[in-house]
Structure formats: structure tokens, C-alpha cells
């Protein structure tokens, strides 16, 4: 069975064995790619981005949606499944605006936050 899934950013085609498999695929894809707007400023111009960071000789890849409003630049971080099989939006944040699935809380931001760290160059 094939399914074509339209999203805000692209159209995805999946090939599955059952209706249940299609349901899982549609759910995962729409959760990732149908974010409508920035959860902080409401800007509808958002884009998917990836970042690679090297820590202790290991490279980590981070996935996020980013607001293109130059006065906002908020982002929605995505967590990664431990089996490497997928990503999902992290909607819970700690009091400093960092993603925290275990102890964070939901809010009107819907998981969107601005970087609030200190500038290490100063």
C-alpha cells in the first residue's frame, strides 16, 4: 500500500504493508512537518534546520524548526528516538526555555523557545 502525505514543507510518499503502518507514518510525518507557525511570535515563515556539533570526538546532529523573523529567531527542538528510527517535537521546556521532556512543562509556547544562554565570547 502506498500513501502520499502532503505537508506544509513537502509531499512525502510512503510504502507500507498495512493501514496501521500507514497510520503510524502519517502521524509521525504530520507531527514533524505540519508546524504552522512560531509558538512565540506567531510568524508563519518557519523552516526546518539541522545542526551538527562535535563533542569529545563524537558528532551529534540536532533537528529543529526555526522562526525566520529576525527579531525572534525562536526554535522548536526535536528529540531523537534511541533506536535512531525517528524524531519528534519536544514540547516541554524547563524554566530557562531549554527542552526538558522529563521535568519541563507545557505552555502557550508549544515547545518554542529562544536561546537564553550566556555569550561565551564576552
HUBEL-V184590 format. One record per residue. RES is the residue in three letters. PSI is psi in whole degrees, -180 to 180 (none if undefined). OMEGA is omega in degrees with one decimal (* if undefined). Layout:
RES|PSI|OMEGA + RES|PSI|OMEGA
This chain:
UNK|137|176.5 + UNK|149|175.4 + UNK|141|175.4 + UNK|123|-173.8 + UNK|108|176.9 + UNK|138|176.7 + UNK|177|178.9 + UNK|-33|-172.7 + UNK|-27|-175.2 + UNK|177|172.2 + UNK|131|-176.0 + UNK|134|176.0 + UNK|131|178.2 + UNK|150|177.2 + UNK|117|-174.0 + UNK|164|-179.8 + UNK|-24|-175.5 + UNK|169|176.9 + UNK|-36|178.1 + UNK|-42|178.4 + UNK|-40|177.4 + UNK|-43|178.6 + UNK|-46|178.3 + UNK|-45|-178.5 + UNK|-46|178.9 + UNK|-43|179.5 + UNK|-47|-179.5 + UNK|-44|-177.8 + UNK|-44|-179.5 + UNK|-33|177.4 + UNK|-33|-177.9 + UNK|-47|-168.4 + UNK|2|-179.7 + UNK|25|174.7 + UNK|124|-173.0 + UNK|-37|-173.6 + UNK|166|175.7 + UNK|134|-179.8 + UNK|-7|179.0 + UNK|-53|-175.1 + UNK|-13|179.6 + UNK|3|179.2 + UNK|133|-179.9 + UNK|-4|178.2 + UNK|92|178.4 + UNK|152|-177.4 + UNK|148|173.7 + UNK|141|178.6 + UNK|156|170.9 + UNK|150|175.4 + UNK|142|174.3 + UNK|132|-179.0 + UNK|133|177.5 + UNK|125|177.4 + UNK|124|178.0 + UNK|50|176.2 + UNK|17|176.2 + UNK|139|-178.4 + UNK|128|177.8 + UNK|139|178.6 + UNK|129|-178.4 + UNK|138|179.7 + UNK|139|179.7 + UNK|156|167.4 + UNK|142|-177.4 + UNK|136|175.8 + UNK|133|-178.7 + UNK|-3|176.5 + UNK|117|-174.5 + UNK|-21|178.2 + UNK|-10|-177.1 + UNK|-68|-178.6 + UNK|31|177.8 + UNK|166|178.4 + UNK|154|174.0 + UNK|115|-177.4 + UNK|149|176.8 + UNK|134|174.2 + UNK|165|-179.8 + UNK|138|177.2 + UNK|144|-176.3 + UNK|-26|178.5 + UNK|0|179.1 + UNK|7|-172.7 + UNK|1|-179.5 + UNK|174|177.6 + UNK|164|-178.2 + UNK|149|178.9 + UNK|139|176.3 + UNK|109|-173.8 + UNK|-16|-177.8 + UNK|134|-179.3 + UNK|152|173.1 + UNK|175|-177.9 + UNK|-21|179.1 + UNK|4|177.7 + UNK|12|178.5 + UNK|144|178.3 + UNK|133|-179.2 + UNK|92|-176.2 + UNK|-32|-174.8 + UNK|-48|-172.9 + UNK|-4|-178.2 + UNK|179|178.7 + UNK|154|175.3 + UNK|158|177.8 + UNK|-175|-179.2 + UNK|-16|179.7 + UNK|-21|-178.9 + UNK|29|178.0 + UNK|-9|-179.6 + UNK|140|178.6 + UNK|161|173.8 + UNK|150|176.9 + UNK|127|-178.1 + UNK|20|179.7 + UNK|173|178.4 + UNK|147|176.9 + UNK|119|-176.3 + UNK|-12|-179.0 + UNK|-15|-176.4 + UNK|none|*
